[in-house]
Amino acid sequence: NQLAHYLISQNIGPEDIVAIALDRSIEMVVSLLGVLKSGAAYLPLDPEYPVERLTFMLGDSNAKRLITTSVIYNHLLDETEKSARGDASHQGSDVRASYQSADANASIFLSSGGSTHVGKETGGSSHVNTLALGAALPVSREGEACDQLNSASTMPSLPAALLIDNGDLQAELAQSSPAPIRDKERVQSLTPDNLAYVIYTSGTTGKPKGASIQHRNVISLVLGCCALYDFKPSDVWTLFHSYAFDFSVWEIWGPFLTGARTVLVPQEIRKSFYDFRTFLAEQGVTILSQTPSSFYQLTSVERELGANGRPLSLRYVVFGGEALDPRQLLMWPSSEKGPDPQFRNMYGIT
């Protein structure tokens, strides 16, 4: 709620897109909720994706804000400078040095359209770094600044960034109201036809394409499945997949809209199906969402453990993202300590 109020104060609302580039964390999930509560739509960016892909999605989507951390943001800046300039060791460091030495209250900022502005930072907050890679050049060094401006103007621009690890931003958020958002507080009224999120395709056959999904689509997905599944508030769901993969829509909003609990699977556990199997047992997971290829690996671990494995609490295993080979499901060992899970194939979530 505090993040939502803050975004609204920045004139962010329905049909605006707010990008989120965060590692797997509670802050990532809170950011998703905050963006939606403000009325805006979220654009999930996996920090592990190539920078060229991330900057393309930021530009193509016309995102108004980028919620991220200082480390991820600086990585975006560095890698984009390298790509655009071809000599990060010299020119990139010159621009960064100019930015660091610039007077924060009297600087030139490049806008996303390439025009220049002289004056205070957008929003008047030092933690909202904007645009053209955040490169601020001091007015007093006109000749050198102009040369660097011409070079910087060719670089892809980034939207204004909200750095969640910045102390000033954290202080401002702490001052925001924790009260639920009332629709009249939003920039404009939120409707079921407004955008909820934009997720880009892999781009394996060309440039990535953004799939724009409305609120009514997400609600229809969950409510439609509620008629087919016996979901309960006592259920425990996993958030296993990248939130930039559309399977995550089901994993995040399924439990939130049915009152259940979500467990965020740590990155290191995702890499080992032995550890993942232990995690499922320890957390009492009842709703597991998997691509078929991942589940086949989990099946191999389950067969290897046999009766020695700690009992699982699975009620449903939901498949998506790939074609399912039904014969592989016969390999899952029947439980001697409780009911077997039901297998459901949803294939394409979006």
C-alpha positions in Angstrom: 0.0 0.0 0.0 2.8 2.4 0.8 4.5 1.7 -2.6 1.1 2.2 -4.3 0.5 5.5 -2.6 4.0 6.6 -3.6 3.5 5.7 -7.2 0.2 7.5 -7.3 2.0 10.6 -5.9 4.3 10.3 -9.0 1.3 10.5 -11.2 1.5 6.8 -12.1 -1.8 5.0 -12.7 -4.0 2.9 -15.0 -2.4 2.1 -18.4 1.0 3.2 -17.2 3.6 0.4 -17.2 6.1 0.1 -14.3 9.0 -2.3 -14.9 10.4 -4.4 -12.1 13.9 -5.7 -12.2 14.5 -7.6 -8.9 16.0 -10.9 -7.8 13.7 -13.5 -6.3 12.7 -11.9 -3.0 9.8 -10.7 -0.9 10.5 -7.2 -2.3 9.8 -8.5 -5.7 6.4 -9.8 -4.7 5.6 -6.6 -2.8 6.6 -4.5 -5.8 4.1 -6.5 -8.0 1.3 -5.8 -5.5 2.2 -2.2 -5.1 2.2 -1.5 -8.8 -1.2 -3.2 -9.3 -2.7 -1.4 -6.4 -1.6 1.9 -7.9 -3.6 1.0 -11.0 -0.6 0.6 -13.2 0.6 -2.6 -15.0 3.8 -4.4 -14.2 6.5 -5.4 -16.6 8.6 -8.2 -15.0 12.3 -8.1 -16.0 14.5 -11.0 -14.9 18.0 -9.6 -14.0 19.6 -12.8 -15.4 18.4 -11.9 -18.9 20.9 -10.3 -21.3 21.0 -6.5 -21.0 20.2 -6.0 -24.6 16.9 -7.9 -24.1 16.1 -5.9 -21.0 16.7 -2.5 -22.5 14.7 -3.5 -25.6 11.7 -4.4 -23.4 12.0 -1.2 -21.4 12.0 0.9 -24.6 9.4 -1.1 -26.5 7.0 -1.1 -23.6 7.4 2.7 -22.9 7.7 1.9 -19.1 7.3 5.0 -17.0 9.3 3.7 -14.0 11.8 1.0 -13.2 11.8 -0.5 -9.7 15.2 -2.1 -9.0 18.3 -2.1 -6.8 21.4 0.0 -7.1 23.5 -3.1 -8.1 21.1 -4.2 -10.9 20.6 -0.6 -12.1 24.4 0.0 -12.3 24.8 -3.2 -14.2 22.2 -2.0 -16.7 24.1 1.3 -17.0 27.5 -0.3 -17.4 26.5 -2.9 -19.9 24.4 -0.5 -22.0 27.3 2.0 -22.1 29.7 -0.8 -23.2 27.3 -1.8 -26.0 26.6 1.8 -27.2 30.1 3.2 -26.9 32.3 0.3 -27.7 34.9 1.6 -25.2 33.6 1.4 -21.7 37.0 1.7 -20.2 37.4 5.3 -21.5 34.2 7.1 -22.6 31.8 5.2 -20.2 34.0 6.1 -17.2 34.1 9.8 -18.4 30.4 10.1 -18.4 30.0 8.3 -15.1 32.7 10.6 -13.5 30.8 13.6 -14.9 27.6 12.3 -13.4 29.2 11.7 -10.0 30.7 15.2 -9.9 27.6 17.0 -11.2 25.6 19.3 -8.9 22.4 17.4 -8.3 20.4 20.7 -8.3 21.9 22.2 -11.5 22.4 19.4 -14.0 21.6 18.6 -17.6 19.4 15.5 -17.9 18.6 13.7 -21.1 14.9 12.8 -21.4 13.8 9.6 -23.0 13.1 11.5 -26.2 16.6 12.8 -26.4 15.9 16.5 -25.5 17.8 18.2 -22.7 16.5 19.8 -19.5 18.3 22.1 -17.2 17.2 22.3 -13.6 16.4 20.0 -10.7 16.1 16.2 -10.9 12.7 14.9 -12.0 10.6 14.6 -8.9 13.1 16.5 -6.9 14.4 13.3 -5.2 18.0 12.2 -5.5 17.0 8.5 -5.5 14.8 8.9 -8.6 17.6 8.8 -11.3 16.3 9.6 -14.7 16.9 8.9 -18.0 19.5 8.5 -20.6 21.3 6.1 -18.3 21.1 8.6 -15.5 24.0 10.6 -17.0 24.0 14.1 -15.5 26.5 16.5 -17.0 27.6 19.7 -15.2 26.5 22.9 -17.0 29.8 24.6 -16.2 31.8 22.3 -18.5 29.8 23.3 -21.6 32.3 22.2 -24.3 33.1 18.8 -22.8 29.5 18.3 -21.8 28.2 18.9 -25.3 30.6 16.3 -26.7 29.5 13.7 -24.2 25.8 14.7 -24.6 26.1 13.9 -28.3 27.6 10.5 -27.5 25.1 9.8 -24.7 22.1 10.7 -26.9 22.7 7.7 -29.1 22.4 5.3 -26.1 19.2 3.5 -25.2 17.4 5.4 -22.4 16.2 3.9 -19.2 13.0 5.1 -17.4 13.3 6.9 -14.0 14.5 4.3 -11.5 13.2 3.7 -8.0 16.1 2.1 -6.1 14.5 0.1 -3.3 17.8 -0.1 -1.4 18.2 3.7 -1.4 17.8 5.1 2.1 16.0 8.3 0.9 13.4 6.3 -1.0 12.9 3.9 2.0 12.3 7.0 4.2 9.8 8.4 1.8 8.0 5.0 1.5 7.9 4.8 5.3 6.0 8.1 5.3 3.4 6.9 2.8 0.1 5.8 4.1 -0.3 2.0 4.7 -4.0 2.3 4.2 -5.7 0.4 1.4 -6.0 2.3 -1.9 -9.4 3.8 -2.7 -10.2 4.1 -6.3 -10.8 7.8 -6.1 -7.2 8.2 -4.9 -5.8 6.8 -8.2 -4.9 9.0 -11.1 -8.0 7.7 -12.9 -10.5 5.0 -12.1 -9.3 1.4 -12.5 -11.5 -1.0 -14.5 -11.3 -4.7 -15.4 -10.2 -3.7 -18.9 -7.1 -1.9 -17.8 -3.7 -3.6 -18.2 -2.5 -5.8 -15.4 0.9 -6.8 -16.8 3.0 -7.1 -19.9 5.2 -10.2 -20.4 7.5 -10.6 -23.4 7.9 -13.7 -25.5 11.3 -15.4 -25.7 12.0 -13.8 -29.1 13.5 -17.1 -30.5 11.9 -16.4 -33.9 12.6 -12.7 -33.9 12.3 -9.7 -31.6 10.5 -10.4 -28.3 6.8 -9.4 -28.4 4.9 -8.1 -25.4 1.7 -9.8 -24.4 -0.6 -7.3 -22.8 -3.0 -8.9 -20.3 -5.9 -7.2 -18.7 -7.2 -7.6 -15.1 -10.3 -9.4 -16.3 -8.1 -12.1 -18.0 -6.2 -12.9 -14.7 -9.5 -13.0 -12.7 -11.1 -15.2 -15.4 -8.1 -17.6 -15.2 -8.2 -18.1 -11.5 -12.0 -18.1 -11.0 -12.4 -20.5 -13.9 -10.0 -22.9 -12.3 -11.6 -22.5 -8.9 -14.6 -24.3 -10.4 -12.4 -27.2 -11.5 -10.0 -27.4 -8.5 -10.7 -27.8 -4.8 -8.5 -24.9 -3.7 -8.3 -24.1 0.0 -6.9 -21.2 2.1 -4.8 -23.9 3.8 -3.0 -24.7 0.5 0.7 -24.0 0.0 1.8 -23.0 -3.5 5.3 -22.7 -4.9 6.6 -19.8 -6.8 9.2 -21.8 -8.7 9.5 -20.0 -12.1 10.9 -16.7 -13.1 8.3 -14.0 -12.7 9.1 -13.0 -16.3 7.7 -16.4 -17.5 3.9 -16.4 -17.8 3.7 -19.5 -15.6 4.4 -17.2 -12.7 1.0 -15.5 -13.2 -0.7 -18.7 -12.1 1.9 -19.2 -9.3 1.5 -15.7 -7.8 -2.1 -14.7 -8.3 -3.6 -18.2 -7.8 -2.7 -18.3 -4.1 -3.3 -14.6 -3.5 -6.8 -14.7 -4.9 -7.7 -17.9 -3.1 -6.3 -16.9 0.3 -3.5 -19.5 0.3 0.2 -19.3 1.1 3.0 -18.9 -1.3 6.6 -20.1 -0.8 9.3 -18.5 -2.9 11.7 -21.2 -4.0 15.3 -19.9 -3.5 17.4 -19.8 -6.6 20.0 -22.3 -5.3 17.2 -24.8 -4.5 15.8 -24.5 -8.0 19.1 -25.8 -9.3 18.9 -29.1 -7.4 15.9 -31.4 -7.6 17.1 -33.3 -4.5 17.1 -30.0 -2.6 13.8 -29.0 -4.2 12.2 -32.3 -3.2 13.3 -31.7 0.4 11.9 -28.2 0.2 8.5 -29.4 -0.9 8.3 -31.8 2.1 9.5 -29.2 4.6 7.2 -26.5 3.4 4.2 -28.8 3.1 3.5 -27.8 -0.5 0.1 -28.8 -1.7 -0.1 -27.1 -5.1 3.0 -27.6 -7.3 3.3 -25.9 -10.7 5.9 -27.4 -13.1 6.9 -27.6 -16.7 6.8 -31.2 -17.8 10.6 -31.4 -18.3 11.2 -30.2 -14.7 8.7 -32.6 -13.3 10.3 -35.6 -15.1 13.5 -34.7 -13.2 11.6 -34.5 -9.9 10.1 -37.9 -10.7 13.5 -39.4 -11.0 14.5 -38.1 -7.6 11.2 -39.4 -6.1 11.7 -42.9 -7.5 15.3 -42.9 -6.2 14.3 -42.0 -2.7 11.4 -44.4 -2.6 10.0 -45.1 0.9 13.0 -43.4 2.4 11.8 -39.9 1.4 9.9 -37.7 3.8 6.2 -37.8 2.8 5.0 -35.1 0.5 1.7 -33.2 0.9 1.0 -32.6 -2.8 -2.7 -32.4 -3.8 -2.3 -31.1 -7.3 0.6 -31.0 -9.8 -0.2 -28.4 -12.5 1.7 -28.6 -15.8 2.3 -25.8 -18.3 4.7 -24.2 -20.7 5.5 -27.4 -22.7 3.8 -30.3 -24.3 3.2 -33.1 -21.7 4.0 -36.8 -22.4 1.2 -38.6 -20.4 3.4 -41.8 -20.3 5.9 -40.0 -18.1 3.2 -39.5 -15.4 3.0 -43.3 -14.9 6.6 -43.1 -13.6 5.6 -41.1 -10.5 5.6 -43.6 -7.6 2.3 -44.2 -5.8 2.4 -43.0 -2.2 2.0 -45.6 0.6 1.5 -42.8 3.2 -1.3 -40.8 1.8 -3.4 -39.9 -1.4 -1.6 -39.4 -4.6 -1.6 -35.9 -6.2 -3.9 -35.2 -9.1 -2.2 -34.2 -12.4 -3.6 -31.3 -14.3 -2.3 -30.0 -17.7 -3.0 -26.3 -18.4 -0.3 -26.1 -21.1 -0.6 -22.4 -22.1 -1.3 -20.1 -19.1 -1.5 -16.8 -21.0 
